[in-house]
Amino acid sequence: MQVILPGNWRTLTDIRGDSVTEADGGTHSSRTWLEVDLSAVVHNYRRAVELASGSAVWPVVKADGYGLGAVEISSRLAAEGADGFCVATVEEGIALRQGGVTQPVVVMAGFFPGQERLLARWNLHTFLFRLSDAKRLTSALAEDDRVGVFVKVDTGMARLGCVFEEGVAILEALENSNRVTVMGITSHLACADALDNPETRRQVDRFRRFLQHPVVKGHRLRNSLANSAGVMGWPESHFDWVRPGIMLYGGSPFFPDLLAAEAGLKPVVTWRSRVVQIQPMPPLMPLGYGHAFTPKRPSRIAWLGVGYGDGYSRRLGNRARVVADGARLPVVGRVCMDLTAVDVTDHPEVRVGSTACLLGSERMASVDIEELALLLDTIPYEIICDIGGRVERHYVG
Ligand SMILES: Cc1ncc(COP(=O)(O)O)c(C=O)c1O
């Protein structure tokens, strides 16, 4: 019997011309998930240690470890001997403590009024870049509270960093405090991702000049300037401890001029999604929102259970590729909030329940974060940070 559907031109035989059988369930029941390869993170961390040649290494795990899981990554790197960890906010520092991280943790973006005693309670260091914050911290802390601070000066980033005079004034104001201890001086590099930019050397010189100030020299301090680009490309920026972030997660800070693989970094993330529906398509029958894709031949479309609600950008529609059945297959039509269509016409092995990689490799085919960054006109940082909270994180390696 032929069932006529509303609209009258699509029959069940049109739509179900293909048999829809389930592929093997696999080990995850989720619609989309990340596999974070902790052994690759360790490899990249060891590369940072090697390049830092003697400087301490404090991995940057802000924004939940660039989206990949701050507690899991910190716990693994703590076991590898990481000297401390850097987060952006007090809340992120507390999350690390609650997750069992016992190494030193520093809050790089400062604290808000009312958070002073949390720093002491959770044993968090902080960057300090305002004299008024130094005063507020000393007066808000109780007799037994102890907080270590790193004074952050501006050497050219013009973001969070005080002018040198204010840096000196902070050191003087904290001189006799038994509650607040100045542990070091920090600053941040603005242009280190461009190896031909002379600004980095100028920033290093300005930082050195500040360290030579008599008031600064009078302290025993542990100073820090370098991010990943500094670690990898500017040995003169290493000082006592370095703060690598993106390189640990398999991203090159020099993208697109130097790719991660060329820099000896290993990819960390595989992002998978499961096929929730196979849609057979006759030629010229349009697909999805806006009918933004129309196949020219009889086609099989796999709808993956992932979309922009998971951080898979809508701008990837009709542009990106995913890996399924060991091949790079095109994303077709518009990416929806929860679903994304892929043309699997030439891959009958792809069925309901099969998995595809939005990021990662399978057999000889791969899609890496650099490819998505190029398509989206952004940097690898944003690709991984944007992967949504709805995507389960699984840890391997
Ligand atoms: C102050 C500071 N230090 C270090 C880093 C780590 O930078 P990257 O991920 O480029 O290594 C960041 C990140 O933006 C930062 O804000």
Ligand as a Chemical Component Dictionary entry (heavy atoms), coordinates in Angstrom:
data_LIG
# 
_chem_comp.id                   LIG 
_chem_comp.type                 NON-POLYMER 
_chem_comp.pdbx_formal_charge   0 
_chem_comp.three_letter_code    LIG 
# 
loop_
_chem_comp_atom.comp_id 
_chem_comp_atom.atom_id 
_chem_comp_atom.alt_atom_id 
_chem_comp_atom.type_symbol 
_chem_comp_atom.charge 
_chem_comp_atom.model_Cartn_x 
_chem_comp_atom.model_Cartn_y 
_chem_comp_atom.model_Cartn_z 
_chem_comp_atom.pdbx_ordinal 
LIG C1 C1 C 0 47.693 36.458 30.894 1  
LIG C2 C2 C 0 47.748 35.249 30.024 2  
LIG N1 N1 N 0 48.831 34.451 30.069 3  
LIG C3 C3 C 0 48.934 33.337 29.303 4  
LIG C4 C4 C 0 47.920 32.997 28.426 5  
LIG C5 C5 C 0 48.080 31.762 27.561 6  
LIG O1 O1 O 0 48.110 32.132 26.206 7  
LIG P1 P1 P 0 48.285 31.045 25.038 8  
LIG O2 O2 O 0 47.045 30.246 25.037 9  
LIG O3 O3 O 0 48.433 31.873 23.816 10 
LIG O4 O4 O 0 49.478 30.247 25.387 11 
LIG C6 C6 C 0 46.790 33.786 28.346 12 
LIG C7 C7 C 0 45.725 33.438 27.399 13 
LIG O5 O5 O 0 45.152 34.210 26.702 14 
LIG C8 C8 C 0 46.692 34.936 29.170 15 
LIG O6 O6 O 0 45.621 35.732 29.125 16 
# 
loop_
_chem_comp_bond.comp_id 
_chem_comp_bond.atom_id_1 
_chem_comp_bond.atom_id_2 
_chem_comp_bond.value_order 
_chem_comp_bond.pdbx_ordinal 
LIG C1 C2 SING 1  
LIG C2 N1 SING 2  
LIG C2 C8 DOUB 3  
LIG N1 C3 DOUB 4  
LIG C3 C4 SING 5  
LIG C4 C5 SING 6  
LIG C4 C6 DOUB 7  
LIG C5 O1 SING 8  
LIG O1 P1 SING 9  
LIG P1 O2 DOUB 10 
LIG P1 O3 SING 11 
LIG P1 O4 SING 12 
LIG C6 C7 SING 13 
LIG C6 C8 SING 14 
LIG C7 O5 DOUB 15 
LIG C8 O6 SING 16 
# 
